[in-house]
Amino acid sequence: MVTIDVSSVANEDELHQLLQREFGFPDFYGRNWNAFWDAVSGLVSVPEHVRFTGWGAVG
């Protein structure tokens, strides 16, 4: 299981940067939801279980 803390994320771009780092997306990752889907559905191996923490701190 991978745990990703999003409590320091202030906007969508920061969230994509965090996801890129945590999941090991390639440098050409486009940092948008279409690119996210492309990455998790074929570019990288995503763990079976992912836990996100810190949602309450996002504002």
PQR file of N, CA, C, O and H, with PARSE charges and radii, in Angstrom:
ATOM      1  N   MET A   1       0.842  -1.175   0.000 -0.4000 1.5000
ATOM      2  CA  MET A   1       0.000   0.000   0.000 -0.0000 2.0000
ATOM      3  C   MET A   1       0.887   1.237   0.000  0.5500 1.7000
ATOM      4  O   MET A   1       1.911   1.293   0.681 -0.5500 1.4000
ATOM      5  N   VAL A   2       0.472   2.213  -0.770 -0.4000 1.5000
ATOM      6  CA  VAL A   2       1.147   3.507  -0.813 -0.0000 2.0000
ATOM      7  C   VAL A   2       0.243   4.514  -0.109  0.5500 1.7000
ATOM      8  O   VAL A   2      -0.960   4.552  -0.365 -0.5500 1.4000
ATOM      9  H   VAL A   2      -0.360   2.168  -1.323  0.4000 1.0000
ATOM     10  N   THR A   3       0.812   5.325   0.770 -0.4000 1.5000
ATOM     11  CA  THR A   3       0.066   6.397   1.424 -0.0000 2.0000
ATOM     12  C   THR A   3       0.587   7.720   0.897  0.5500 1.7000
ATOM     13  O   THR A   3       1.790   7.982   0.912 -0.5500 1.4000
ATOM     14  H   THR A   3       1.789   5.295   0.978  0.4000 1.0000
ATOM     15  N   ILE A   4      -0.336   8.553   0.428 -0.4000 1.5000
ATOM     16  CA  ILE A   4       0.028   9.854  -0.121 -0.0000 2.0000
ATOM     17  C   ILE A   4      -0.636  10.933   0.724  0.5500 1.7000
ATOM     18  O   ILE A   4      -1.860  10.971   0.848 -0.5500 1.4000
ATOM     19  H   ILE A   4      -1.313   8.340   0.415  0.4000 1.0000
ATOM     20  N   ASP A   5       0.178  11.808   1.303 -0.4000 1.5000
ATOM     21  CA  ASP A   5      -0.318  12.902   2.141 -0.0000 2.0000
ATOM     22  C   ASP A   5      -0.528  14.133   1.274  0.5500 1.7000
ATOM     23  O   ASP A   5       0.425  14.683   0.721 -0.5500 1.4000
ATOM     24  H   ASP A   5       1.173  11.777   1.202  0.4000 1.0000
ATOM     25  N   VAL A   6      -1.773  14.560   1.157 -0.4000 1.5000
ATOM     26  CA  VAL A   6      -2.106  15.712   0.325 -0.0000 2.0000
ATOM     27  C   VAL A   6      -2.312  16.986   1.142  0.5500 1.7000
ATOM     28  O   VAL A   6      -2.796  17.987   0.613 -0.5500 1.4000
ATOM     29  H   VAL A   6      -2.547  14.113   1.606  0.4000 1.0000
ATOM     30  N   SER A   7      -1.951  16.960   2.423 -0.4000 1.5000
ATOM     31  CA  SER A   7      -2.225  18.103   3.294 -0.0000 2.0000
ATOM     32  C   SER A   7      -1.496  19.380   2.875  0.5500 1.7000
ATOM     33  O   SER A   7      -1.936  20.475   3.226 -0.5500 1.4000
ATOM     34  H   SER A   7      -1.558  16.148   2.853  0.4000 1.0000
ATOM     35  N   SER A   8      -0.402  19.265   2.141 -0.4000 1.5000
ATOM     36  CA  SER A   8       0.330  20.465   1.727 -0.0000 2.0000
ATOM     37  C   SER A   8      -0.062  20.938   0.331  0.5500 1.7000
ATOM     38  O   SER A   8       0.476  21.932  -0.156 -0.5500 1.4000
ATOM     39  H   SER A   8      -0.045  18.376   1.856  0.4000 1.0000
ATOM     40  N   VAL A   9      -0.985  20.244  -0.312 -0.4000 1.5000
ATOM     41  CA  VAL A   9      -1.398  20.581  -1.673 -0.0000 2.0000
ATOM     42  C   VAL A   9      -2.365  21.772  -1.642  0.5500 1.7000
ATOM     43  O   VAL A   9      -3.370  21.749  -0.932 -0.5500 1.4000
ATOM     44  H   VAL A   9      -1.422  19.436   0.084  0.4000 1.0000
ATOM     45  N   ALA A  10      -2.045  22.810  -2.422 -0.4000 1.5000
ATOM     46  CA  ALA A  10      -2.871  24.018  -2.435 -0.0000 2.0000
ATOM     47  C   ALA A  10      -3.674  24.173  -3.726  0.5500 1.7000
ATOM     48  O   ALA A  10      -4.626  24.952  -3.771 -0.5500 1.4000
ATOM     49  H   ALA A  10      -1.228  22.828  -2.999  0.4000 1.0000
ATOM     50  N   ASN A  11      -3.297  23.436  -4.776 -0.4000 1.5000
ATOM     51  CA  ASN A  11      -4.015  23.589  -6.041 -0.0000 2.0000
ATOM     52  C   ASN A  11      -3.829  22.331  -6.896  0.5500 1.7000
ATOM     53  O   ASN A  11      -3.093  21.415  -6.529 -0.5500 1.4000
ATOM     54  H   ASN A  11      -2.524  22.803  -4.739  0.4000 1.0000
ATOM     55  N   GLU A  12      -4.500  22.311  -8.020 -0.4000 1.5000
ATOM     56  CA  GLU A  12      -4.477  21.127  -8.876 -0.0000 2.0000
ATOM     57  C   GLU A  12      -3.078  20.821  -9.417  0.5500 1.7000
ATOM     58  O   GLU A  12      -2.695  19.655  -9.504 -0.5500 1.4000
ATOM     59  H   GLU A  12      -5.098  23.055  -8.317  0.4000 1.0000
ATOM     60  N   ASP A  13      -2.320  21.845  -9.777 -0.4000 1.5000
ATOM     61  CA  ASP A  13      -0.974  21.597 -10.302 -0.0000 2.0000
ATOM     62  C   ASP A  13      -0.093  20.954  -9.234  0.5500 1.7000
ATOM     63  O   ASP A  13       0.669  20.034  -9.532 -0.5500 1.4000
ATOM     64  H   ASP A  13      -2.631  22.792  -9.706  0.4000 1.0000
ATOM     65  N   GLU A  14      -0.192  21.426  -8.000 -0.4000 1.5000
ATOM     66  CA  GLU A  14       0.593  20.816  -6.915 -0.0000 2.0000
ATOM     67  C   GLU A  14       0.173  19.368  -6.687  0.5500 1.7000
ATOM     68  O   GLU A  14       1.014  18.523  -6.383 -0.5500 1.4000
ATOM     69  H   GLU A  14      -0.812  22.173  -7.758  0.4000 1.0000
ATOM     70  N   LEU A  15      -1.119  19.072  -6.830 -0.4000 1.5000
ATOM     71  CA  LEU A  15      -1.585  17.700  -6.699 -0.0000 2.0000
ATOM     72  C   LEU A  15      -0.975  16.825  -7.790  0.5500 1.7000
ATOM     73  O   LEU A  15      -0.531  15.711  -7.514 -0.5500 1.4000
ATOM     74  H   LEU A  15      -1.803  19.759  -7.077  0.4000 1.0000
ATOM     75  N   HIS A  16      -0.951  17.318  -9.015 -0.4000 1.5000
ATOM     76  CA  HIS A  16      -0.358  16.544 -10.104 -0.0000 2.0000
ATOM     77  C   HIS A  16       1.140  16.361  -9.905  0.5500 1.7000
ATOM     78  O   HIS A  16       1.677  15.302 -10.229 -0.5500 1.4000
ATOM     79  H   HIS A  16      -1.311  18.224  -9.239  0.4000 1.0000
ATOM     80  N   GLN A  17       1.821  17.367  -9.381 -0.4000 1.5000
ATOM     81  CA  GLN A  17       3.252  17.225  -9.095 -0.0000 2.0000
ATOM     82  C   GLN A  17       3.478  16.130  -8.058  0.5500 1.7000
ATOM     83  O   GLN A  17       4.394  15.317  -8.190 -0.5500 1.4000
ATOM     84  H   GLN A  17       1.385  18.228  -9.117  0.4000 1.0000
ATOM     85  N   LEU A  18       2.638  16.115  -7.028 -0.4000 1.5000
ATOM     86  CA  LEU A  18       2.741  15.108  -5.984 -0.0000 2.0000
ATOM     87  C   LEU A  18       2.464  13.713  -6.547  0.5500 1.7000
ATOM     88  O   LEU A  18       3.203  12.770  -6.264 -0.5500 1.4000
ATOM     89  H   LEU A  18       1.895  16.775  -6.920  0.4000 1.0000
ATOM     90  N   LEU A  19       1.407  13.583  -7.338 -0.4000 1.5000
ATOM     91  CA  LEU A  19       1.082  12.289  -7.936 -0.0000 2.0000
ATOM     92  C   LEU A  19       2.199  11.817  -8.859  0.5500 1.7000
ATOM     93  O   LEU A  19       2.535  10.633  -8.879 -0.5500 1.4000
ATOM     94  H   LEU A  19       0.806  14.348  -7.568  0.4000 1.0000
ATOM     95  N   GLN A  20       2.771  12.740  -9.619 -0.4000 1.5000
ATOM     96  CA  GLN A  20       3.876  12.390 -10.509 -0.0000 2.0000
ATOM     97  C   GLN A  20       5.056  11.830  -9.713  0.5500 1.7000
ATOM     98  O   GLN A  20       5.639  10.812 -10.083 -0.5500 1.4000
ATOM     99  H   GLN A  20       2.498  13.702  -9.603  0.4000 1.0000
ATOM    100  N   ARG A  21       5.391  12.497  -8.638 -0.4000 1.5000
ATOM    101  CA  ARG A  21       6.524  12.055  -7.808 -0.0000 2.0000
ATOM    102  C   ARG A  21       6.224  10.713  -7.131  0.5500 1.7000
ATOM    103  O   ARG A  21       7.053   9.803  -7.165 -0.5500 1.4000
ATOM    104  H   ARG A  21       4.917  13.324  -8.337  0.4000 1.0000
ATOM    105  N   GLU A  22       5.054  10.588  -6.522 -0.4000 1.5000
ATOM    106  CA  GLU A  22       4.733   9.393  -5.751 -0.0000 2.0000
ATOM    107  C   GLU A  22       4.548   8.152  -6.617  0.5500 1.7000
ATOM    108  O   GLU A  22       4.913   7.053  -6.203 -0.5500 1.4000
ATOM    109  H   GLU A  22       4.381  11.327  -6.494  0.4000 1.0000
ATOM    110  N   PHE A  23       3.990   8.311  -7.806 -0.4000 1.5000
ATOM    111  CA  PHE A  23       3.744   7.167  -8.675 -0.0000 2.0000
ATOM    112  C   PHE A  23       4.850   6.946  -9.699  0.5500 1.7000
ATOM    113  O   PHE A  23       4.829   5.960 -10.436 -0.5500 1.4000
ATOM    114  H   PHE A  23       3.693   9.205  -8.143  0.4000 1.0000
ATOM    115  N   GLY A  24       5.816   7.860  -9.746 -0.4000 1.5000
ATOM    116  CA  GLY A  24       6.928   7.694 -10.676 -0.0000 2.0000
ATOM    117  C   GLY A  24       6.541   7.927 -12.124  0.5500 1.7000
ATOM    118  O   GLY A  24       7.044   7.258 -13.027 -0.5500 1.4000
ATOM    119  H   GLY A  24       5.833   8.661  -9.147  0.4000 1.0000
ATOM    120  N   PHE A  25       5.636   8.890 -12.343 -0.4000 1.5000
ATOM    121  CA  PHE A  25       5.251   9.216 -13.711 -0.0000 2.0000
ATOM    122  C   PHE A  25       6.455   9.795 -14.445  0.5500 1.7000
ATOM    123  O   PHE A  25       7.313  10.422 -13.824 -0.5500 1.4000
ATOM    124  H   PHE A  25       5.228   9.434 -11.609  0.4000 1.0000
ATOM    125  N   PRO A  26       6.528   9.594 -15.755 -0.5600 1.5000
ATOM    126  CA  PRO A  26       7.680  10.089 -16.527  0.2800 2.0000
ATOM    127  C   PRO A  26       7.726  11.620 -16.578  0.5500 1.7000
ATOM    128  O   PRO A  26       6.743  12.296 -16.274 -0.5500 1.4000
ATOM    129  N   ASP A  27       8.878  12.144 -16.965 -0.4000 1.5000
ATOM    130  CA  ASP A  27       9.076  13.597 -17.042 -0.0000 2.0000
ATOM    131  C   ASP A  27       8.087  14.272 -17.986  0.5500 1.7000
ATOM    132  O   ASP A  27       7.747  15.439 -17.795 -0.5500 1.4000
ATOM    133  H   ASP A  27       9.676  11.595 -17.212  0.4000 1.0000
ATOM    134  N   PHE A  28       7.625  13.550 -19.001 -0.4000 1.5000
ATOM    135  CA  PHE A  28       6.697  14.158 -19.960 -0.0000 2.0000
ATOM    136  C   PHE A  28       5.244  14.133 -19.494  0.5500 1.7000
ATOM    137  O   PHE A  28       4.349  14.498 -20.256 -0.5500 1.4000
ATOM    138  H   PHE A  28       7.901  12.602 -19.157  0.4000 1.0000
ATOM    139  N   TYR A  29       4.995  13.707 -18.246 -0.4000 1.5000
ATOM    140  CA  TYR A  29       3.633  13.697 -17.699 -0.0000 2.0000
ATOM    141  C   TYR A  29       3.024  15.095 -17.834  0.5500 1.7000
ATOM    142  O   TYR A  29       3.640  16.086 -17.441 -0.5500 1.4000
ATOM    143  H   TYR A  29       5.723  13.411 -17.627  0.4000 1.0000
ATOM    144  N   GLY A  30       1.826  15.167 -18.388 -0.4000 1.5000
ATOM    145  CA  GLY A  30       1.200  16.445 -18.726 -0.0000 2.0000
ATOM    146  C   GLY A  30       0.516  17.182 -17.596  0.5500 1.7000
ATOM    147  O   GLY A  30       0.028  18.292 -17.804 -0.5500 1.4000
ATOM    148  H   GLY A  30       1.326  14.362 -18.708  0.4000 1.0000
ATOM    149  N   ARG A  31       0.463  16.609 -16.410 -0.4000 1.5000
ATOM    150  CA  ARG A  31      -0.148  17.240 -15.240 -0.0000 2.0000
ATOM    151  C   ARG A  31      -1.580  17.707 -15.495  0.5500 1.7000
ATOM    152  O   ARG A  31      -1.937  18.850 -15.209 -0.5500 1.4000
ATOM    153  H   ARG A  31       0.860  15.706 -16.240  0.4000 1.0000
ATOM    154  N   ASN A  32      -2.382  16.812 -16.032 -0.4000 1.5000
ATOM    155  CA  ASN A  32      -3.819  17.034 -16.168 -0.0000 2.0000
ATOM    156  C   ASN A  32      -4.480  15.666 -16.031  0.5500 1.7000
ATOM    157  O   ASN A  32      -3.791  14.647 -16.004 -0.5500 1.4000
ATOM    158  H   ASN A  32      -2.092  15.883 -16.265  0.4000 1.0000
ATOM    159  N   TRP A  33      -5.809  15.634 -15.945 -0.4000 1.5000
ATOM    160  CA  TRP A  33      -6.491  14.370 -15.649 -0.0000 2.0000
ATOM    161  C   TRP A  33      -6.432  13.391 -16.810  0.5500 1.7000
ATOM    162  O   TRP A  33      -6.431  12.182 -16.581 -0.5500 1.4000
ATOM    163  H   TRP A  33      -6.369  16.462 -15.966  0.4000 1.0000
ATOM    164  N   ASN A  34      -6.382  13.868 -18.042 -0.4000 1.5000
ATOM    165  CA  ASN A  34      -6.209  12.955 -19.173 -0.0000 2.0000
ATOM    166  C   ASN A  34      -4.834  12.291 -19.113  0.5500 1.7000
ATOM    167  O   ASN A  34      -4.706  11.091 -19.352 -0.5500 1.4000
ATOM    168  H   ASN A  34      -6.382  14.850 -18.228  0.4000 1.0000
ATOM    169  N   ALA A  35      -3.817  13.075 -18.794 -0.4000 1.5000
ATOM    170  CA  ALA A  35      -2.468  12.524 -18.667 -0.0000 2.0000
ATOM    171  C   ALA A  35      -2.382  11.559 -17.485  0.5500 1.7000
ATOM    172  O   ALA A  35      -1.680  10.550 -17.552 -0.5500 1.4000
ATOM    173  H   ALA A  35      -3.921  14.051 -18.600  0.4000 1.0000
ATOM    174  N   PHE A  36      -3.095  11.873 -16.407 -0.4000 1.5000
ATOM    175  CA  PHE A  36      -3.130  10.981 -15.253 -0.0000 2.0000
ATOM    176  C   PHE A  36      -3.685   9.622 -15.660  0.5500 1.7000
ATOM    177  O   PHE A  36      -3.107   8.585 -15.334 -0.5500 1.4000
ATOM    178  H   PHE A  36      -3.665  12.694 -16.352  0.4000 1.0000
ATOM    179  N   TRP A  37      -4.813   9.632 -16.376 -0.4000 1.5000
ATOM    180  CA  TRP A  37      -5.411   8.374 -16.800 -0.0000 2.0000
ATOM    181  C   TRP A  37      -4.446   7.592 -17.706  0.5500 1.7000
ATOM    182  O   TRP A  37      -4.281   6.382 -17.551 -0.5500 1.4000
ATOM    183  H   TRP A  37      -5.282  10.474 -16.641  0.4000 1.0000
ATOM    184  N   ASP A  38      -3.824   8.287 -18.634 -0.4000 1.5000
ATOM    185  CA  ASP A  38      -2.861   7.621 -19.513 -0.0000 2.0000
ATOM    186  C   ASP A  38      -1.736   6.977 -18.704  0.5500 1.7000
ATOM    187  O   ASP A  38      -1.314   5.858 -18.994 -0.5500 1.4000
ATOM    188  H   ASP A  38      -3.958   9.269 -18.760  0.4000 1.0000
ATOM    189  N   ALA A  39      -1.260   7.690 -17.693 -0.4000 1.5000
ATOM    190  CA  ALA A  39      -0.147   7.189 -16.883 -0.0000 2.0000
ATOM    191  C   ALA A  39      -0.549   5.963 -16.074  0.5500 1.7000
ATOM    192  O   ALA A  39       0.173   4.967 -16.062 -0.5500 1.4000
ATOM    193  H   ALA A  39      -1.603   8.599 -17.457  0.4000 1.0000
ATOM    194  N   VAL A  40      -1.705   6.025 -15.390 -0.4000 1.5000
ATOM    195  CA  VAL A  40      -2.086   4.913 -14.518 -0.0000 2.0000
ATOM    196  C   VAL A  40      -2.650   3.731 -15.295  0.5500 1.7000
ATOM    197  O   VAL A  40      -2.734   2.623 -14.765 -0.5500 1.4000
ATOM    198  H   VAL A  40      -2.292   6.834 -15.400  0.4000 1.0000
ATOM    199  N   SER A  41      -3.033   3.957 -16.540 -0.4000 1.5000
ATOM    200  CA  SER A  41      -3.597   2.844 -17.303 -0.0000 2.0000
ATOM    201  C   SER A  41      -2.598   2.205 -18.261  0.5500 1.7000
ATOM    202  O   SER A  41      -2.953   1.305 -19.022 -0.5500 1.4000
ATOM    203  H   SER A  41      -2.964   4.857 -16.970  0.4000 1.0000
ATOM    204  N   GLY A  42      -1.341   2.670 -18.226 -0.4000 1.5000
ATOM    205  CA  GLY A  42      -0.403   2.029 -19.133 -0.0000 2.0000
ATOM    206  C   GLY A  42       1.053   2.384 -18.992  0.5500 1.7000
ATOM    207  O   GLY A  42       1.912   1.635 -19.459 -0.5500 1.4000
ATOM    208  H   GLY A  42      -1.052   3.401 -17.608  0.4000 1.0000
ATOM    209  N   LEU A  43       1.367   3.512 -18.356 -0.4000 1.5000
ATOM    210  CA  LEU A  43       2.768   3.920 -18.286 -0.0000 2.0000
ATOM    211  C   LEU A  43       3.488   3.431 -17.036  0.5500 1.7000
ATOM    212  O   LEU A  43       4.681   3.131 -17.083 -0.5500 1.4000
ATOM    213  H   LEU A  43       0.670   4.120 -17.976  0.4000 1.0000
ATOM    214  N   VAL A  44       2.785   3.351 -15.941 -0.4000 1.5000
ATOM    215  CA  VAL A  44       3.403   2.947 -14.674 -0.0000 2.0000
ATOM    216  C   VAL A  44       2.553   1.874 -14.016  0.5500 1.7000
ATOM    217  O   VAL A  44       1.375   1.703 -14.332 -0.5500 1.4000
ATOM    218  H   VAL A  44       1.816   3.594 -15.903  0.4000 1.0000
ATOM    219  N   SER A  45       3.167   1.169 -13.109 -0.4000 1.5000
ATOM    220  CA  SER A  45       2.449   0.184 -12.316 -0.0000 2.0000
ATOM    221  C   SER A  45       1.987   0.849 -11.027  0.5500 1.7000
ATOM    222  O   SER A  45       2.805   1.290 -10.219 -0.5500 1.4000
ATOM    223  H   SER A  45       4.124   1.307 -12.852  0.4000 1.0000
ATOM    224  N   VAL A  46       0.686   0.917 -10.841 -0.4000 1.5000
ATOM    225  CA  VAL A  46       0.116   1.553  -9.654 -0.0000 2.0000
ATOM    226  C   VAL A  46      -0.189   0.454  -8.631  0.5500 1.7000
ATOM    227  O   VAL A  46      -0.736  -0.591  -8.983 -0.5500 1.4000
ATOM    228  H   VAL A  46       0.022   0.559 -11.497  0.4000 1.0000
ATOM    229  N   PRO A  47       0.165   0.695  -7.371 -0.5600 1.5000
ATOM    230  CA  PRO A  47      -0.135  -0.308  -6.342  0.2800 2.0000
ATOM    231  C   PRO A  47      -1.638  -0.610  -6.287  0.5500 1.7000
ATOM    232  O   PRO A  47      -2.468   0.231  -6.632 -0.5500 1.4000
ATOM    233  N   GLU A  48      -1.960  -1.801  -5.855 -0.4000 1.5000
ATOM    234  CA  GLU A  48      -3.359  -2.205  -5.758 -0.0000 2.0000
ATOM    235  C   GLU A  48      -4.126  -1.337  -4.762  0.5500 1.7000
ATOM    236  O   GLU A  48      -5.315  -1.078  -4.948 -0.5500 1.4000
ATOM    237  H   GLU A  48      -1.286  -2.485  -5.574  0.4000 1.0000
ATOM    238  N   HIS A  49      -3.449  -0.891  -3.707 -0.4000 1.5000
ATOM    239  CA  HIS A  49      -4.089  -0.070  -2.678 -0.0000 2.0000
ATOM    240  C   HIS A  49      -3.319   1.235  -2.522  0.5500 1.7000
ATOM    241  O   HIS A  49      -2.103   1.238  -2.328 -0.5500 1.4000
ATOM    242  H   HIS A  49      -2.483  -1.102  -3.556  0.4000 1.0000
ATOM    243  N   VAL A  50      -4.042   2.328  -2.609 -0.4000 1.5000
ATOM    244  CA  VAL A  50      -3.469   3.656  -2.403 -0.0000 2.0000
ATOM    245  C   VAL A  50      -4.341   4.364  -1.379  0.5500 1.7000
ATOM    246  O   VAL A  50      -5.565   4.394  -1.501 -0.5500 1.4000
ATOM    247  H   VAL A  50      -5.029   2.326  -2.766  0.4000 1.0000
ATOM    248  N   ARG A  51      -3.699   4.929  -0.376 -0.4000 1.5000
ATOM    249  CA  ARG A  51      -4.417   5.643   0.682 -0.0000 2.0000
ATOM    250  C   ARG A  51      -4.011   7.108   0.625  0.5500 1.7000
ATOM    251  O   ARG A  51      -2.823   7.431   0.633 -0.5500 1.4000
ATOM    252  H   ARG A  51      -2.704   4.905  -0.278  0.4000 1.0000
ATOM    253  N   PHE A  52      -5.002   7.994   0.567 -0.4000 1.5000
ATOM    254  CA  PHE A  52      -4.756   9.433   0.587 -0.0000 2.0000
ATOM    255  C   PHE A  52      -5.099   9.958   1.966  0.5500 1.7000
ATOM    256  O   PHE A  52      -6.167   9.661   2.501 -0.5500 1.4000
ATOM    257  H   PHE A  52      -5.967   7.732   0.561  0.4000 1.0000
ATOM    258  N   THR A  53      -4.193  10.740   2.547 -0.4000 1.5000
ATOM    259  CA  THR A  53      -4.430  11.362   3.840 -0.0000 2.0000
ATOM    260  C   THR A  53      -4.302  12.869   3.693  0.5500 1.7000
ATOM    261  O   THR A  53      -3.704  13.356   2.733 -0.5500 1.4000
ATOM    262  H   THR A  53      -3.325  10.981   2.113  0.4000 1.0000
ATOM    263  N   GLY A  54      -4.864  13.605   4.641 -0.4000 1.5000
ATOM    264  CA  GLY A  54      -4.709  15.045   4.670 -0.0000 2.0000
ATOM    265  C   GLY A  54      -5.763  15.808   3.893  0.5500 1.7000
ATOM    266  O   GLY A  54      -5.625  17.018   3.716 -0.5500 1.4000
ATOM    267  H   GLY A  54      -5.350  13.209   5.420  0.4000 1.0000
ATOM    268  N   TRP A  55      -6.814  15.145   3.420 -0.4000 1.5000
ATOM    269  CA  TRP A  55      -7.844  15.859   2.658 -0.0000 2.0000
ATOM    270  C   TRP A  55      -8.471  16.981   3.454  0.5500 1.7000
ATOM    271  O   TRP A  55      -8.802  18.024   2.890 -0.5500 1.4000
ATOM    272  H   TRP A  55      -6.926  14.161   3.563  0.4000 1.0000
ATOM    273  N   GLY A  56      -8.641  16.795   4.741 -0.4000 1.5000
ATOM    274  CA  GLY A  56      -9.263  17.820   5.575 -0.0000 2.0000
ATOM    275  C   GLY A  56      -8.472  19.108   5.632  0.5500 1.7000
ATOM    276  O   GLY A  56      -9.036  20.170   5.892 -0.5500 1.4000
ATOM    277  H   GLY A  56      -8.372  15.948   5.199  0.4000 1.0000
ATOM    278  N   ALA A  57      -7.171  19.030   5.391 -0.4000 1.5000
ATOM    279  CA  ALA A  57      -6.317  20.202   5.451 -0.0000 2.0000
ATOM    280  C   ALA A  57      -6.311  20.992   4.149  0.5500 1.7000
ATOM    281  O   ALA A  57      -5.825  22.122   4.104 -0.5500 1.4000
ATOM    282  H   ALA A  57      -6.712  18.167   5.180  0.4000 1.0000
ATOM    283  N   VAL A  58      -6.850  20.397   3.096 -0.4000 1.5000
ATOM    284  CA  VAL A  58      -6.846  21.061   1.787 -0.0000 2.0000
ATOM    285  C   VAL A  58      -7.922  22.124   1.784  0.5500 1.7000
ATOM    286  O   VAL A  58      -9.060  21.860   2.173 -0.5500 1.4000
ATOM    287  H   VAL A  58      -7.245  19.479   3.133  0.4000 1.0000
ATOM    288  N   GLY A  59      -7.581  23.309   1.354 -0.4000 1.5000
ATOM    289  CA  GLY A  59      -8.600  24.340   1.379 -0.0000 2.0000
ATOM    290  C   GLY A  59      -8.338  25.328   0.353  0.5500 1.7000
ATOM    291  O   GLY A  59      -9.095  26.289   0.214 -0.5500 1.4000
ATOM    292  H   GLY A  59      -6.657  23.524   1.037  0.4000 1.0000
TER
END
